[in-house]
Amino acid sequence: MAARNEGGYSLETLHENNWYYDRVRNLNNFYDRSDEVILLGQRPRIMPYHFQWPIDDDMVNSNTLGRINQNLGYTGSANNVPPLDMIE
């Protein structure tokens, strides 16, 4: 079972529940009005996994001797593999 701090956050579910997302949502109403606001042709949105940026596809695909996992929440993260427990 994952250790949780007083806010209920854990490393295993950081992409689903984290302090950054909660703070942004609580301290401004910009994302609550996303149906009214359009910036550069798009409506603003924020998701819990946005505390990290996606890893560029070129970085993932160019690594031929290993595997670079995508940050959870972004396209391609379903193909992630667990890290090695022991190097052979």
ABEGO torsion letter per residue (X at the ends): XBBBBAAGBBAAAAAABBAAAAAAAAABAAAAAAAABBBGGBBBBBBAAAABBBBBAAAAAABAABBBBBBBGBBGAAABBBBBABBX
